[in-house]
Amino acid sequence: MNPIPPIARERLPALLAAMPKAELHIHIEGSLEPELIFALAQRNGVALPYAGVEELRRAYAFSNLQSFLDIYYAGASVLLQAQDFYDMAWAYLQRAAAENVLRAEIFFDPQTHTARGVAMETVISGLHRACVDAKQLGVDAELILCFLRHLSEEDAFRTFEQALPYRDKFIGVGLDSSELGHPPEKFARVFAQCRRHGLHLVAHAGEEGPPAYVWAALDVLKVERIDHGVQSAKDPALMKRLAQDRIPLTVCPLSNLKLCVFPDLAQHNLRELLDGGLLATVNSDDPAYFGGYLNENFVQTFAATGLDAQHAYRLARNSFEGSFADGSAKQSYVERVDATFAAFA
């Protein structure tokens, strides 16, 4: 890894914005801005329980994961046609391109939509078309289908069966929604089936849930990447395992702040994870709801925690190393990271 010459603190925000990066933890439904929610509601004749954009924005004051999920599912109710899913993904991808995101591995929650009578084909075709078009923006975008963990494993199996005809349009499966009370092992059989189909496996673990959930995601679900994982710091043996096996953690600082995982950003443990040798990355999670897209997560976290250009370089490289891009693509991404840091030095 290249030694990074010192870069003055006042230049850090510009460096963080300019550096090439991958985003590995973005829920596409969580990028739905209030303005687009109201535009789609109007287009589709959906009545919303909010008078307007500002009232909806004011409702984005969450005390925990569940209070956020309640409003998240209400926002998703406006998504009915393939074009709606395209427009939502395209809005995110344009912003990602502007923030120098070269690769995005995008989560989507089909059960949120199929439960409302929206066909699986509608969801996947709209999102996939936006990912194909993202090449024009210089963004390499792929989809990861997530199972909602508050629902049953049977429901996850049904969802996977419905998605199988579109297997060529997504690269992996994940596990999201309410973590507490829904340990990873609840989904052991469906993850085993997805693995047999050659899909990449990831899971949310150790956000609100204990380190035991991270162990279970690794050893029972056999995931390649842990989404969130910040509670891992409470278990030294787990920290050692994650560092040794180079298991990526997709950390989401502003999300952790908004959902009260940490009382303030200065107390976030990103530095501890990096100092422990973990392959930690920075991501935006549900940026429309949590007050910031990827660059805002970097800038605010670095300002609050005193991380420096060395950390920025590691996080940029980690994001590509932790991605599911192929080896030659990863190499070319890292060369672009090196070039950007050299230019700043």
Helices and strands as residue ranges (DSSP letters): G 9-11, H 12-18, E 21-27, G 28-31, H 34-44, H 53-58, H 65-76, H 82-98, E 101-108, H 110-114, H 120-133, G 134-137, E 140-148, H 153-163, G 164-169, E 172-176, G 184-187, H 188-196, E 200-205, H 211-219, E 225-228, G 230-234, H 236-244, E 248-251, H 253-258, G 265-267, H 270-275, E 279-282, H 287-290, H 294-305, H 309-321, H 327-344
